[in-house]
Amino acid sequence: MTQPALADAPAADVTAPVRRIAGRGLPGAVGWWLFAAVPFALALLAAVRAPRMHVLLDYWHVFAKITDDSGRLLLSQVFTYHLDQPFVVPSLLFYADAAWFGGDNRVLTVLTVVLLAVAASALRTMLPRHLSPAKRGALTAVVAWLLFTSHAAELWSQGTNGISWVPAVACCAIAVACAHHGRPLGAYGAAVLGCLCFGAALPIWFVIAFIAWVRKESRFRILFPAAAGVAVLLAWWLTKPAGTQSGATAAFDPDGRLSVIAAAAGGLWSVDVAVLAVVAGGVTIALLALLLRRTITDRPSPASGWAGLACYALALAVMLALGRTTADVPGGNVGLISRYVLVAALATIAVTVLATVHRPQWPIRYVATGVIALSLVTHAIGGGKADEVRRSYAPLALAAIALRADAPAALEALHIQRAAAPAARALRAYPFTDDFTLGCHGPELGSRLDVARVQPTSAGRLDTPVTNTGAIIAGWAATRPDCIVVTDEQGTVTGGGITGLPLTPGQTTATPGATAWQATTGPANGHVRVFAVRGGQLYRIG
């Protein structure tokens, strides 16, 4: 029998909305921000721990071009092309680093990370407000993880790479964000600054015009940036140096160039296997085509900026294929080079955001799972690329000693501009600083060693002839020494070296656990001698 009290009670309304508890979303938002901060922190840590020395030829080539021997800036040279592209802002940053910060590579690596953070912040402002805070947090995280991917370790290992690329890309991200928000003057200003940074910004004018068209803005706002883009490209084409740059092929090679486009768009998914990157890039480009079609159909679309970002990424891939295609790189495809992974990062970010915007019915748990998986998997794959970068840059650390000791043959082998030395010395830029050291905790260039007290020959050997011509001397040691020093016949230290290098294929006779080393020397009297220093003791090698 039904109880009257229960019979009279009104039934619960299951269709009524669930009342949100104030602050319930705060832990989730904080969690996404913390997750997004992880790759930034890792990149910043790597930038701070990067070598002090600029070891890449581009830095010293540009520095030698824009300075005289007294260290004065030659402003007219700042406006000349580098690698057939404008290079005004990076040239000024290179000089500022040498003149104000002692030529410290870490200043530029940290600046690179900061500029990427600015780009990420600009892109975040384009996330549609109709998305839930949880989805916005997830998409913010994917922007951070893909821009600061471990694939891009080259950018914050050597500031030369980062400052060559990132300022232009950051300016373009700001331009896209301004155009997305209907702020044309901000977009034009960022585009102008970007074009003074590097050729990576040249297509941004057409991207701004495309965004204005998707937003259904006035005809002037569409045609003006498009006309400016044509003028910029025409001016660049008429003034750029003749011939190819960076060893790029001049052949027609449509297959090779198409492969570079796809590999650049899919570079997040491979370390050194071009086929994987090409397949992933093909899928990415196909998805972008479908999502762009949907965005254009929905004009005016709240995703106009993200569609513009997709077009910018594709334009970068095409430019890379047209200007840098060569088989003379690891993996045989230039799209796999670490610094070019920004193309894949921007394309994948655009795919992720556009897919989420066009599929609002996707539950947050699906979006969150996809974002976390995409972030962590691509970062894990990129660890192999980061290892490659560290291995390839390790021998270049000899450049500091070669410059300071004035070893011409070694500088030529390392592709370091010897002509930059007088200006660097005048500005007291590293390695021409008072705190320069060979790392021996004792012997330095110009020191006098008592060679009579040298210990018996250590377990190690020379693999190259020892000369006094400033060439690179190579060998191995059974136990890693603290440092390598090179002296003349009287025991005066004329050079030094770096230790802890991986053994080369030709050093197969080395004992188990041995490490390789390289050294060089400046001008010396007579024959030179090589010593390993360990625990304050000298050991003759060779």
BAPA-229665 format. One line per field, with one value per residue (C-alpha): x, y, z; residue in three letters. Coordinates in steps of 0.25 Angstrom, whole numbers, plus 5000, padded with zeros to 4 digits. Layout:
BEGIN
X c(X, ...)
Y c(Y, ...)
Z c(Z, ...)
seba c(Ala, ...)
***
This chain:
BEGIN
X c(5000, 5006, 5009, 5002, 5014, 5022, 5010, 5008, 5023, 5026, 5035, 5049, 5051, 5062, 5062, 5066, 5081, 5091, 5095, 5110, 5117, 5125, 5140, 5138, 5145, 5157, 5165, 5164, 5168, 5180, 5184, 5183, 5192, 5202, 5202, 5204, 5216, 5224, 5229, 5232, 5240, 5248, 5252, 5256, 5264, 5271, 5273, 5280, 5289, 5293, 5307, 5313, 5320, 5313, 5318, 5310, 5316, 5304, 5306, 5321, 5318, 5308, 5316, 5328, 5319, 5313, 5325, 5339, 5351, 5349, 5335, 5327, 5314, 5313, 5298, 5298, 5302, 5291, 5281, 5288, 5283, 5287, 5284, 5277, 5267, 5265, 5272, 5272, 5266, 5275, 5287, 5284, 5282, 5295, 5302, 5295, 5298, 5313, 5314, 5305, 5305, 5319, 5315, 5307, 5300, 5290, 5285, 5279, 5275, 5266, 5261, 5257, 5249, 5242, 5238, 5232, 5224, 5219, 5215, 5208, 5201, 5197, 5191, 5183, 5176, 5169, 5162, 5147, 5140, 5128, 5137, 5137, 5148, 5153, 5154, 5161, 5171, 5173, 5176, 5185, 5193, 5194, 5199, 5210, 5214, 5215, 5223, 5232, 5234, 5247, 5248, 5252, 5264, 5273, 5266, 5270, 5283, 5289, 5283, 5287, 5277, 5266, 5268, 5269, 5255, 5247, 5246, 5239, 5230, 5226, 5223, 5214, 5207, 5204, 5200, 5190, 5184, 5182, 5176, 5167, 5162, 5160, 5172, 5178, 5188, 5194, 5194, 5201, 5212, 5215, 5216, 5226, 5234, 5234, 5239, 5251, 5254, 5254, 5248, 5239, 5230, 5229, 5215, 5209, 5202, 5194, 5190, 5185, 5177, 5171, 5167, 5160, 5153, 5148, 5143, 5136, 5142, 5143, 5149, 5160, 5164, 5165, 5172, 5182, 5190, 5189, 5195, 5206, 5209, 5211, 5220, 5228, 5231, 5234, 5244, 5250, 5251, 5258, 5268, 5272, 5285, 5286, 5288, 5284, 5288, 5290, 5294, 5280, 5278, 5275, 5268, 5253, 5251, 5236, 5236, 5247, 5241, 5227, 5234, 5240, 5226, 5220, 5232, 5232, 5217, 5219, 5232, 5227, 5225, 5239, 5253, 5261, 5252, 5247, 5236, 5229, 5229, 5224, 5212, 5209, 5210, 5201, 5190, 5192, 5191, 5178, 5172, 5175, 5169, 5156, 5156, 5159, 5147, 5138, 5143, 5141, 5127, 5124, 5128, 5129, 5135, 5140, 5152, 5157, 5171, 5173, 5170, 5180, 5190, 5188, 5191, 5203, 5208, 5206, 5213, 5225, 5225, 5225, 5236, 5244, 5243, 5246, 5258, 5264, 5262, 5275, 5278, 5291, 5285, 5283, 5271, 5272, 5260, 5262, 5248, 5254, 5264, 5261, 5258, 5248, 5239, 5232, 5225, 5219, 5216, 5208, 5200, 5197, 5192, 5183, 5177, 5175, 5168, 5160, 5155, 5151, 5144, 5136, 5132, 5126, 5119, 5132, 5132, 5143, 5149, 5151, 5158, 5166, 5171, 5174, 5182, 5190, 5193, 5197, 5206, 5213, 5215, 5221, 5230, 5235, 5238, 5246, 5255, 5263, 5264, 5269, 5280, 5284, 5285, 5294, 5303, 5305, 5308, 5318, 5330, 5327, 5331, 5345, 5342, 5344, 5359, 5361, 5357, 5364, 5377, 5376, 5376, 5373, 5372, 5363, 5354, 5353, 5349, 5339, 5334, 5336, 5339, 5353, 5351, 5341, 5352, 5357, 5343, 5340, 5353, 5350, 5336, 5342, 5332, 5334, 5344, 5351, 5348, 5356, 5349, 5352, 5358, 5362, 5355, 5368, 5367, 5381, 5388, 5383, 5388, 5401, 5404, 5418, 5417, 5429, 5429, 5440, 5429, 5420, 5414, 5416, 5408, 5393, 5384, 5381, 5386, 5386, 5378, 5383, 5397, 5401, 5405, 5407, 5398, 5386, 5378, 5369, 5376, 5368, 5370, 5364, 5367, 5363, 5359, 5352, 5362, 5358, 5364, 5374, 5386, 5395, 5409, 5421, 5435, 5438, 5425, 5417, 5402, 5398, 5385, 5375, 5363, 5350, 5347, 5336, 5333, 5327, 5336, 5336, 5335, 5350, 5353, 5350, 5363, 5360, 5358, 5344, 5339, 5349, 5344, 5349, 5355, 5359, 5369, 5376, 5387, 5391, 5405, 5416, 5431, 5435, 5428, 5416, 5412, 5398, 5395, 5383, 5381, 5374, 5373, 5384, 5394, 5399, 5399, 5406, 5398, 5405)
Y c(5000, 5014, 5023, 5036, 5044, 5038, 5039, 5054, 5057, 5064, 5056, 5061, 5069, 5061, 5071, 5083, 5088, 5084, 5096, 5098, 5100, 5113, 5111, 5096, 5099, 5105, 5092, 5088, 5102, 5102, 5088, 5091, 5104, 5095, 5085, 5096, 5101, 5088, 5089, 5104, 5101, 5090, 5099, 5110, 5101, 5096, 5110, 5114, 5102, 5104, 5106, 5121, 5120, 5123, 5112, 5113, 5119, 5128, 5136, 5139, 5142, 5152, 5158, 5160, 5166, 5176, 5181, 5187, 5182, 5193, 5186, 5198, 5194, 5196, 5200, 5199, 5185, 5182, 5184, 5174, 5160, 5147, 5134, 5143, 5148, 5160, 5159, 5173, 5169, 5157, 5165, 5176, 5165, 5158, 5171, 5175, 5162, 5164, 5178, 5178, 5164, 5159, 5150, 5140, 5130, 5128, 5142, 5139, 5125, 5130, 5141, 5131, 5124, 5137, 5140, 5127, 5129, 5142, 5135, 5125, 5136, 5143, 5130, 5127, 5140, 5134, 5123, 5125, 5130, 5120, 5108, 5104, 5108, 5093, 5093, 5106, 5101, 5088, 5096, 5105, 5093, 5087, 5101, 5101, 5086, 5087, 5101, 5096, 5082, 5075, 5074, 5088, 5087, 5093, 5107, 5108, 5100, 5111, 5125, 5127, 5117, 5123, 5137, 5134, 5128, 5131, 5146, 5145, 5134, 5142, 5154, 5146, 5140, 5154, 5159, 5147, 5149, 5164, 5161, 5151, 5162, 5172, 5181, 5183, 5194, 5184, 5173, 5182, 5187, 5173, 5168, 5180, 5176, 5161, 5164, 5171, 5159, 5148, 5142, 5134, 5146, 5149, 5142, 5148, 5159, 5149, 5142, 5155, 5157, 5143, 5145, 5159, 5151, 5140, 5151, 5158, 5171, 5183, 5181, 5191, 5182, 5170, 5177, 5186, 5175, 5166, 5177, 5180, 5165, 5166, 5178, 5172, 5159, 5167, 5176, 5164, 5157, 5169, 5171, 5157, 5152, 5143, 5128, 5118, 5118, 5108, 5097, 5096, 5089, 5098, 5086, 5086, 5073, 5074, 5060, 5065, 5078, 5071, 5062, 5074, 5080, 5068, 5065, 5079, 5078, 5065, 5067, 5064, 5050, 5046, 5047, 5043, 5035, 5044, 5034, 5035, 5050, 5050, 5041, 5049, 5062, 5057, 5054, 5067, 5075, 5067, 5070, 5085, 5085, 5079, 5088, 5101, 5097, 5097, 5110, 5117, 5111, 5117, 5131, 5140, 5130, 5131, 5122, 5132, 5134, 5119, 5117, 5128, 5121, 5108, 5116, 5122, 5108, 5103, 5115, 5113, 5098, 5102, 5113, 5103, 5093, 5104, 5110, 5099, 5086, 5077, 5063, 5066, 5066, 5055, 5047, 5052, 5062, 5077, 5076, 5068, 5078, 5082, 5097, 5095, 5087, 5100, 5098, 5085, 5091, 5102, 5093, 5083, 5093, 5099, 5085, 5082, 5096, 5096, 5081, 5085, 5098, 5091, 5079, 5086, 5073, 5066, 5064, 5070, 5056, 5053, 5066, 5065, 5051, 5055, 5067, 5060, 5048, 5058, 5066, 5055, 5046, 5056, 5061, 5047, 5045, 5058, 5053, 5046, 5059, 5066, 5056, 5057, 5072, 5070, 5060, 5069, 5081, 5075, 5076, 5090, 5094, 5095, 5108, 5116, 5111, 5112, 5127, 5130, 5123, 5128, 5114, 5117, 5103, 5099, 5111, 5108, 5093, 5098, 5109, 5120, 5134, 5137, 5152, 5153, 5152, 5166, 5172, 5161, 5165, 5179, 5177, 5167, 5157, 5143, 5136, 5149, 5151, 5151, 5139, 5130, 5117, 5103, 5096, 5090, 5097, 5102, 5102, 5113, 5119, 5125, 5117, 5110, 5095, 5087, 5076, 5068, 5065, 5059, 5045, 5033, 5032, 5030, 5020, 5027, 5031, 5042, 5039, 5051, 5057, 5067, 5080, 5095, 5100, 5101, 5089, 5080, 5069, 5057, 5045, 5037, 5034, 5022, 5030, 5044, 5055, 5068, 5075, 5075, 5085, 5087, 5092, 5096, 5090, 5099, 5095, 5108, 5105, 5109, 5102, 5093, 5084, 5078, 5064, 5054, 5053, 5040, 5031, 5032, 5020, 5020, 5019, 5005, 5001, 5009, 5002, 5000, 5012, 5021, 5035, 5044, 5058, 5069, 5080, 5091, 5101, 5115, 5119, 5111, 5110, 5096, 5083, 5083, 5073, 5068, 5066, 5061, 5067, 5059, 5062, 5072, 5062, 5063, 5051, 5051, 5046, 5041)
Z c(5000, 4996, 5008, 5007, 5010, 4998, 4989, 4991, 4989, 4976, 4966, 4964, 4951, 4944, 4933, 4942, 4940, 4950, 4958, 4958, 4971, 4971, 4968, 4964, 4951, 4958, 4961, 4946, 4941, 4950, 4946, 4931, 4934, 4941, 4930, 4920, 4928, 4928, 4914, 4915, 4928, 4921, 4909, 4919, 4927, 4914, 4910, 4923, 4923, 4908, 4905, 4907, 4893, 4880, 4872, 4859, 4846, 4844, 4856, 4853, 4838, 4842, 4853, 4844, 4833, 4842, 4850, 4847, 4854, 4866, 4869, 4863, 4857, 4842, 4840, 4825, 4826, 4836, 4824, 4815, 4813, 4820, 4813, 4802, 4813, 4821, 4835, 4841, 4855, 4857, 4853, 4863, 4874, 4870, 4872, 4885, 4891, 4888, 4892, 4904, 4909, 4906, 4894, 4903, 4895, 4907, 4906, 4892, 4896, 4907, 4898, 4888, 4899, 4904, 4889, 4887, 4900, 4894, 4882, 4890, 4898, 4885, 4880, 4893, 4891, 4879, 4886, 4884, 4897, 4894, 4898, 4912, 4921, 4922, 4907, 4906, 4917, 4909, 4896, 4903, 4908, 4894, 4888, 4899, 4897, 4882, 4882, 4892, 4887, 4890, 4875, 4874, 4884, 4873, 4876, 4890, 4889, 4880, 4880, 4866, 4861, 4871, 4868, 4853, 4853, 4865, 4865, 4851, 4855, 4868, 4860, 4850, 4862, 4867, 4853, 4852, 4866, 4863, 4850, 4857, 4866, 4855, 4859, 4845, 4850, 4860, 4849, 4839, 4849, 4854, 4839, 4836, 4848, 4844, 4830, 4836, 4844, 4834, 4821, 4829, 4831, 4816, 4814, 4826, 4818, 4810, 4823, 4828, 4815, 4816, 4831, 4827, 4816, 4825, 4835, 4823, 4826, 4816, 4803, 4807, 4819, 4809, 4797, 4805, 4812, 4799, 4791, 4802, 4801, 4786, 4787, 4798, 4790, 4778, 4785, 4791, 4778, 4771, 4782, 4787, 4783, 4771, 4772, 4782, 4797, 4808, 4798, 4793, 4780, 4768, 4761, 4757, 4766, 4769, 4776, 4786, 4788, 4791, 4800, 4808, 4809, 4815, 4824, 4829, 4833, 4840, 4846, 4860, 4857, 4853, 4858, 4845, 4837, 4825, 4821, 4835, 4834, 4820, 4823, 4836, 4828, 4817, 4828, 4834, 4821, 4817, 4831, 4829, 4816, 4821, 4833, 4825, 4816, 4828, 4833, 4819, 4818, 4832, 4828, 4836, 4845, 4860, 4856, 4845, 4852, 4853, 4839, 4836, 4845, 4837, 4824, 4830, 4834, 4820, 4813, 4822, 4817, 4803, 4805, 4812, 4800, 4790, 4796, 4805, 4798, 4798, 4801, 4808, 4822, 4832, 4828, 4814, 4816, 4821, 4827, 4838, 4843, 4857, 4856, 4844, 4854, 4857, 4843, 4848, 4862, 4856, 4846, 4857, 4866, 4855, 4853, 4868, 4870, 4858, 4860, 4874, 4870, 4858, 4867, 4880, 4883, 4887, 4902, 4910, 4914, 4899, 4896, 4909, 4906, 4892, 4896, 4907, 4897, 4886, 4895, 4902, 4890, 4881, 4892, 4895, 4880, 4880, 4891, 4880, 4872, 4884, 4886, 4872, 4874, 4886, 4879, 4867, 4875, 4885, 4876, 4872, 4886, 4882, 4874, 4887, 4889, 4874, 4874, 4886, 4882, 4868, 4861, 4846, 4841, 4853, 4850, 4836, 4839, 4849, 4839, 4848, 4842, 4847, 4842, 4854, 4864, 4865, 4867, 4877, 4884, 4884, 4890, 4900, 4895, 4899, 4897, 4899, 4913, 4926, 4931, 4919, 4923, 4918, 4929, 4935, 4948, 4947, 4933, 4924, 4910, 4913, 4925, 4926, 4930, 4936, 4925, 4933, 4944, 4934, 4938, 4929, 4916, 4919, 4913, 4900, 4887, 4876, 4863, 4855, 4853, 4863, 4856, 4860, 4848, 4857, 4851, 4860, 4867, 4871, 4879, 4891, 4905, 4913, 4925, 4923, 4926, 4932, 4920, 4909, 4908, 4896, 4898, 4890, 4893, 4904, 4912, 4909, 4907, 4893, 4892, 4898, 4896, 4899, 4905, 4907, 4892, 4887, 4879, 4864, 4855, 4853, 4868, 4868, 4875, 4888, 4901, 4906, 4913, 4906, 4901, 4890, 4891, 4881, 4883, 4875, 4877, 4873, 4867, 4874, 4873, 4868, 4870, 4880, 4891, 4895, 4910, 4917, 4931, 4941, 4956, 4955, 4948, 4934, 4925, 4911, 4900, 4887)
seba c(Met, Thr, Gln, Pro, Ala, Leu, Ala, Asp, Ala, Pro, Ala, Ala, Asp, Val, Thr, Ala, Pro, Val, Arg, Arg, Ile, Ala, Gly, Arg, Gly, Leu, Pro, Gly, Ala, Val, Gly, Trp, Trp, Leu, Phe, Ala, Ala, Val, Pro, Phe, Ala, Leu, Ala, Leu, Leu, Ala, Ala, Val, Arg, Ala, Pro, Arg, Met, His, Val, Leu, Leu, Asp, Tyr, Trp, His, Val, Phe, Ala, Lys, Ile, Thr, Asp, Asp, Ser, Gly, Arg, Leu, Leu, Leu, Ser, Gln, Val, Phe, Thr, Tyr, His, Leu, Asp, Gln, Pro, Phe, Val, Val, Pro, Ser, Leu, Leu, Phe, Tyr, Ala, Asp, Ala, Ala, Trp, Phe, Gly, Gly, Asp, Asn, Arg, Val, Leu, Thr, Val, Leu, Thr, Val, Val, Leu, Leu, Ala, Val, Ala, Ala, Ser, Ala, Leu, Arg, Thr, Met, Leu, Pro, Arg, His, Leu, Ser, Pro, Ala, Lys, Arg, Gly, Ala, Leu, Thr, Ala, Val, Val, Ala, Trp, Leu, Leu, Phe, Thr, Ser, His, Ala, Ala, Glu, Leu, Trp, Ser, Gln, Gly, Thr, Asn, Gly, Ile, Ser, Trp, Val, Pro, Ala, Val, Ala, Cys, Cys, Ala, Ile, Ala, Val, Ala, Cys, Ala, His, His, Gly, Arg, Pro, Leu, Gly, Ala, Tyr, Gly, Ala, Ala, Val, Leu, Gly, Cys, Leu, Cys, Phe, Gly, Ala, Ala, Leu, Pro, Ile, Trp, Phe, Val, Ile, Ala, Phe, Ile, Ala, Trp, Val, Arg, Lys, Glu, Ser, Arg, Phe, Arg, Ile, Leu, Phe, Pro, Ala, Ala, Ala, Gly, Val, Ala, Val, Leu, Leu, Ala, Trp, Trp, Leu, Thr, Lys, Pro, Ala, Gly, Thr, Gln, Ser, Gly, Ala, Thr, Ala, Ala, Phe, Asp, Pro, Asp, Gly, Arg, Leu, Ser, Val, Ile, Ala, Ala, Ala, Ala, Gly, Gly, Leu, Trp, Ser, Val, Asp, Val, Ala, Val, Leu, Ala, Val, Val, Ala, Gly, Gly, Val, Thr, Ile, Ala, Leu, Leu, Ala, Leu, Leu, Leu, Arg, Arg, Thr, Ile, Thr, Asp, Arg, Pro, Ser, Pro, Ala, Ser, Gly, Trp, Ala, Gly, Leu, Ala, Cys, Tyr, Ala, Leu, Ala, Leu, Ala, Val, Met, Leu, Ala, Leu, Gly, Arg, Thr, Thr, Ala, Asp, Val, Pro, Gly, Gly, Asn, Val, Gly, Leu, Ile, Ser, Arg, Tyr, Val, Leu, Val, Ala, Ala, Leu, Ala, Thr, Ile, Ala, Val, Thr, Val, Leu, Ala, Thr, Val, His, Arg, Pro, Gln, Trp, Pro, Ile, Arg, Tyr, Val, Ala, Thr, Gly, Val, Ile, Ala, Leu, Ser, Leu, Val, Thr, His, Ala, Ile, Gly, Gly, Gly, Lys, Ala, Asp, Glu, Val, Arg, Arg, Ser, Tyr, Ala, Pro, Leu, Ala, Leu, Ala, Ala, Ile, Ala, Leu, Arg, Ala, Asp, Ala, Pro, Ala, Ala, Leu, Glu, Ala, Leu, His, Ile, Gln, Arg, Ala, Ala, Ala, Pro, Ala, Ala, Arg, Ala, Leu, Arg, Ala, Tyr, Pro, Phe, Thr, Asp, Asp, Phe, Thr, Leu, Gly, Cys, His, Gly, Pro, Glu, Leu, Gly, Ser, Arg, Leu, Asp, Val, Ala, Arg, Val, Gln, Pro, Thr, Ser, Ala, Gly, Arg, Leu, Asp, Thr, Pro, Val, Thr, Asn, Thr, Gly, Ala, Ile, Ile, Ala, Gly, Trp, Ala, Ala, Thr, Arg, Pro, Asp, Cys, Ile, Val, Val, Thr, Asp, Glu, Gln, Gly, Thr, Val, Thr, Gly, Gly, Gly, Ile, Thr, Gly, Leu, Pro, Leu, Thr, Pro, Gly, Gln, Thr, Thr, Ala, Thr, Pro, Gly, Ala, Thr, Ala, Trp, Gln, Ala, Thr, Thr, Gly, Pro, Ala, Asn, Gly, His, Val, Arg, Val, Phe, Ala, Val, Arg, Gly, Gly, Gln, Leu, Tyr, Arg, Ile, Gly)
***
